[in-house]
């Protein structure tokens, strides 16, 4: 019984000291309280990169090297396909939508883009010119 009591006391003591150490950690929100309204996000300039952006790892979805805020993607219209569709990519000198985007979940090859690949910005994202939020030592592929 004494061993259990000592173990409980030691555990509680460790929790008290560890919570004191954790309270000194600062989040990306800064010193703002969790329930406080967030400050307005800074505007960053979108990166436009001629020829595309190099991938950091194999099978990484290509990053979007141009502005997209005026593109509309709805159930009936996909603004990305004006340049990247099989019909338009040569004329627009843009990369064609990958063949994998025409494959259904069951492996059947479709004539149109699969519904699960239709909303491009779920995987493909634009880049902004900003500094790193945290220190980063990641090195991509060559």
N, C-alpha and C positions, 0 to 999 in steps of 0.2 A: 504494500500500500504506500509506503514511504517513497519507493522508486517512482510510482505513478505521480505522486504529488510533486516531487522534485522535477520530473519531466514536464509536467504542466506549467510549473512556475518558470522553468527555463524557456519553454516555448512562448509563453506570454511575454517574457522579457525580450526575447528575440523579435517578436512582432512589434513591440513598442519602439525598439531601436531602429528596426527596418522601416517603419512608417515615418520616422523622423528623417531618415535618409532620403526616402522617396519624395517627401514634401519639398525638398530643395531642387527637384528636377523641374526644368522649365519646358513647356510644350511649344509647338509651333505657333500657338496663339499668343505666345508671350506670357505676360503676367496677368492677362485678362481672366476674370473669373469665368467659370464654365457657363453660368447662367447670365452673363453679361452679353449684350448684343455684340456681334462680331463687327469689326471695322470693315469698311468697304474694301474689297480686293483691289490691289494695284493693277492698273492696266499695263500690259506688256505688249510690245510690238511683235506681231506674228513673224515668224521666219519664213522667207521665201527663198528656196534653194534651187537654183537652176540644175537640172539633171537628177534631182532627188537627194534623199538623205541616206547615208550608209546605215545598214542594219547593225545592231550590236550583238545579235546571236542568231543562230540558224533558226529558220521558221518564224522569225519575228515578222509580224504584219508590217508591211512598208509604212513609214510615216508619211503624212501628207505634207508636201513641200510648198504649199500655197494656201492662200486664204480660202475659207469655206463658209464664213458666217452667213453669206447670202444664199447658199445652197439649201434647197428644201428637199427633205426626204420624208415622204408620206407613204401611206399604203398604195397610192396610185401613181406617185411620181418620185423618181430618184434623180436629183440634180447631178450626181456624180457620173451617171451613165451618159450624160450628154457628151462627155469626152472619153470615158473609159470603157464604153460598151464595145462589143465586137464589131459593130457597124461603124463607129466613129473614131476609134483609137488611132488608126493610121493617119486619117485626115488631120486630127488634132495633135498628132505627135505626142501622144500620152500612153502610158503603160496600159495594157489591156487587163481587164478583170481576170484574175487567175482562174484556170480551169476548175480548181477545187470548189469555186463558188457556184458551179453548175451541178454539183453532186448533192443529191438528197441524203437524208439521214440513213436510209436503207441501202445507199450505195448506187442507186439508179441515177444515170446521167440525164439531166434535164435540158430542155431547149432554152429555158429562161433561168435567171439567177434563183437559186434556192432561197426560200423565205428566211431561212436561218442565217443567210449571208447578205441579205438585202440592205440592212441598215449599217452602212459602211463604218460610221464613226463609233460603233461598238468596239471595233478593233483598230481601225486606222485613225490616227489623231494628228492634228496640226501641232506645231512646235512654236514656242515663244522664246524670245530672247530675254532670259532671266538668269540670275545666278542660282546656284544649287541651294536648296533649303537646308540640307545637312551635308556634312563632309561625306565624300564618296570616293572610293578607291577602285570602283569597278572598271575593268578593262574589257572592251568588246573584242570581237573576232577581227582578224586582219582582213 
